[in-house]
Amino acid sequence: YGTDVANIKMNYSRNADRFVEGKHFFKVTGEKLANLRVTFSYLQISSKTRSLMLWTERGAANHAKMLETDQAWSYHEDLVEFYFTQRNATALPVSRKELALMVIEAEERAEAAALENKTLSATVESLEKHFTKGMTITAFCKALNGVNINKMMWRVFERNWVFNDQPVPAKEPR
C-alpha cells in the first residue's frame, strides 16, 4: 500500500488489540520458521529473524484502513465500493422446501446430462465401426450410406478440422 515495514510494524503495535491471530495474520516462529526459510529460500529470510508475521488479505485490508497513503486509500475505496454494490445483491435466505427443489432440479439436470453422454457415447462407438485410421472424410461419408458429403465437408471446414498437410509448392512467376 505504498508504505514501508517500519510503518506497518508501528501501525500494528498501535492497534494490536484489533488484529486477531489466525484471522488477520499468522505469526511463524521456531521450527515452522526454519521450515519456511528452507522451503522458500528465494525469499531470503534472515537467519537472525526470530518470528515472522504473515498477513492475511483481511489483515492487509485493515492496515489499508489505517495507513495514510494514496495506495491504501484507493484500496479502501475499492473495498467500500464493493461492499455497497454487493450488499444490494445478496440473496434472500432459502427455505428447506426451496433448497429441496433446487437439489431435485440439479439431480434432474445431472441425470439428463448422464443420459445425453451415454447416447453420445453409443453414437461415437457406432461411428467408430465405420472409420479406420487414415480414412478420408469422403470415404467415411460413403461408408455411412446417405450422409451428404458436401454438408459434412462444410461442417468440418467451419470447425477448422480440415488442413492440408502437403501444401502445393508456390509457383514461381513467369
C-alpha positions as CSV (number, residue, x, y, z in Angstrom):
1,Y,0.0,0.0,0.0
2,G,2.9,2.4,-0.7
3,T,4.4,2.2,2.8
4,D,7.4,0.6,4.5
5,V,7.9,-2.2,7.0
6,A,8.5,0.2,9.9
7,N,5.2,1.9,9.3
8,I,3.4,-1.4,9.2
9,K,5.1,-2.5,12.5
10,M,4.2,0.8,14.1
11,N,0.6,0.5,12.8
12,Y,0.3,-3.0,14.3
13,S,1.8,-2.0,17.7
14,R,-0.7,0.9,18.0
15,N,-3.7,-1.3,17.0
16,A,-2.6,-4.8,18.2
17,D,-5.9,-5.4,20.0
18,R,-7.8,-5.0,16.7
19,F,-5.8,-7.7,14.9
20,V,-6.7,-11.4,15.6
21,E,-4.1,-14.1,15.0
22,G,-5.4,-16.7,12.6
23,K,-7.8,-14.2,11.1
24,H,-5.7,-11.2,10.2
25,F,-2.2,-12.6,10.5
26,F,-0.2,-15.7,11.3
27,K,2.9,-15.5,13.5
28,V,5.5,-18.0,12.4
29,T,8.2,-19.0,14.9
30,G,10.6,-21.8,15.8
31,E,10.6,-24.9,13.7
32,K,7.9,-23.6,11.3
33,L,10.0,-20.6,10.6
34,A,13.0,-22.8,9.9
35,N,11.0,-24.9,7.5
36,L,9.7,-21.7,5.8
37,R,13.2,-20.4,5.5
38,V,14.3,-23.7,3.8
39,T,11.2,-24.1,1.6
40,F,11.2,-20.6,0.3
41,S,14.9,-19.9,0.2
42,Y,14.4,-17.4,-2.6
43,L,12.7,-15.1,-0.1
44,Q,16.0,-14.8,1.7
45,I,14.5,-14.8,5.3
46,S,17.4,-13.8,7.6
47,S,18.7,-16.5,10.0
48,K,18.5,-13.8,12.7
49,T,14.7,-13.5,12.3
50,R,13.0,-14.9,15.3
51,S,9.4,-14.5,14.2
52,L,7.6,-13.6,11.0
53,M,4.1,-12.1,10.6
54,L,2.3,-13.3,7.6
55,W,-0.7,-11.0,6.9
56,T,-4.0,-12.4,5.5
57,E,-6.0,-10.4,3.0
58,R,-8.3,-9.3,5.8
59,G,-5.3,-8.1,7.9
60,A,-3.8,-6.2,5.0
61,A,-7.2,-4.6,4.4
62,N,-7.3,-3.5,8.0
63,H,-3.9,-1.9,7.5
64,A,-5.2,-0.1,4.4
65,K,-7.9,1.5,6.6
66,M,-5.3,2.9,9.0
67,L,-2.3,3.7,6.7
68,E,-2.5,7.2,5.2
69,T,-1.0,6.6,1.7
70,D,-2.6,7.1,-1.7
71,Q,-2.5,3.4,-2.5
72,A,-4.1,2.4,0.9
73,W,-6.8,5.0,0.4
74,S,-7.5,3.7,-3.1
75,Y,-7.7,0.1,-1.9
76,H,-10.0,1.1,1.0
77,E,-12.3,3.0,-1.5
78,D,-12.4,-0.2,-3.6
79,L,-13.5,-2.2,-0.6
80,V,-16.2,0.3,0.3
81,E,-17.5,0.3,-3.3
82,F,-17.6,-3.5,-3.4
83,Y,-19.4,-3.6,-0.1
84,F,-22.1,-1.2,-1.2
85,T,-22.6,-2.7,-4.7
86,Q,-22.7,-6.3,-3.3
87,R,-24.9,-5.5,-0.3
88,N,-27.9,-5.0,-2.5
89,A,-27.2,-8.2,-4.5
90,T,-27.3,-10.6,-1.5
91,A,-29.9,-13.4,-1.9
92,L,-32.7,-13.9,0.5
93,P,-32.4,-16.9,2.8
94,V,-33.6,-20.1,1.1
95,S,-36.2,-22.3,2.9
96,R,-35.9,-26.0,3.2
97,K,-38.5,-26.6,0.6
98,E,-36.8,-24.3,-1.9
99,L,-33.5,-26.0,-1.1
100,A,-35.0,-29.4,-1.7
101,L,-36.4,-28.3,-5.0
102,M,-33.0,-26.9,-6.0
103,V,-31.4,-30.3,-5.2
104,I,-34.1,-32.1,-7.2
105,E,-33.6,-29.8,-10.2
106,A,-29.8,-30.3,-10.0
107,E,-30.2,-34.1,-9.8
108,E,-32.5,-34.0,-12.9
109,R,-30.0,-31.9,-14.8
110,A,-27.2,-34.4,-13.8
111,E,-29.4,-37.4,-14.9
112,A,-30.2,-35.7,-18.2
113,A,-26.5,-34.9,-18.8
114,A,-25.6,-38.5,-18.0
115,L,-28.2,-39.8,-20.4
116,E,-27.0,-37.5,-23.1
117,N,-23.4,-38.6,-22.5
118,K,-24.5,-42.2,-22.8
119,T,-26.3,-41.6,-26.0
120,L,-23.4,-39.6,-27.5
121,S,-21.0,-42.4,-26.4
122,A,-23.1,-45.0,-28.1
123,T,-23.2,-42.8,-31.3
124,V,-19.5,-42.4,-31.3
125,E,-19.0,-46.1,-30.8
126,S,-21.2,-46.9,-33.7
127,L,-19.5,-44.4,-35.9
128,E,-16.1,-45.7,-34.9
129,K,-17.0,-49.0,-36.5
130,H,-17.2,-47.3,-39.9
131,F,-14.0,-45.3,-39.5
132,T,-10.5,-46.6,-40.0
133,K,-7.2,-44.8,-39.5
134,G,-6.2,-42.7,-42.5
135,M,-9.7,-42.7,-43.9
136,T,-10.8,-39.5,-45.8
137,I,-14.0,-37.7,-44.9
138,T,-15.4,-38.6,-48.3
139,A,-14.7,-42.3,-47.8
140,F,-16.2,-42.1,-44.2
141,C,-19.4,-40.4,-45.6
142,K,-19.7,-43.1,-48.3
143,A,-19.4,-45.8,-45.6
144,L,-22.3,-44.3,-43.7
145,N,-24.6,-44.5,-46.8
146,G,-26.7,-41.4,-47.3
147,V,-24.6,-38.8,-45.5
148,N,-24.3,-35.7,-47.6
149,I,-20.6,-35.3,-48.3
150,N,-20.9,-31.6,-49.1
151,K,-22.7,-30.8,-45.8
152,M,-20.2,-32.9,-43.8
153,M,-17.2,-31.2,-45.5
154,W,-18.8,-27.7,-44.8
155,R,-19.2,-28.6,-41.1
156,V,-15.7,-29.9,-40.8
157,F,-14.4,-26.8,-42.6
158,E,-16.4,-24.5,-40.2
159,R,-14.6,-26.1,-37.2
160,N,-11.2,-25.7,-38.8
161,W,-10.8,-29.5,-38.8
162,V,-9.6,-29.6,-42.4
163,F,-6.0,-28.8,-43.2
164,N,-3.6,-29.5,-46.0
165,D,-0.5,-31.3,-44.6
166,Q,1.1,-31.3,-48.1
167,P,0.5,-27.8,-49.4
168,V,1.1,-27.1,-53.1
169,P,4.5,-25.6,-53.6
170,A,4.5,-21.9,-54.5
171,K,4.8,-21.4,-58.2
172,E,7.4,-19.0,-59.5
173,P,6.2,-16.1,-61.6
174,R,6.7,-16.4,-65.3
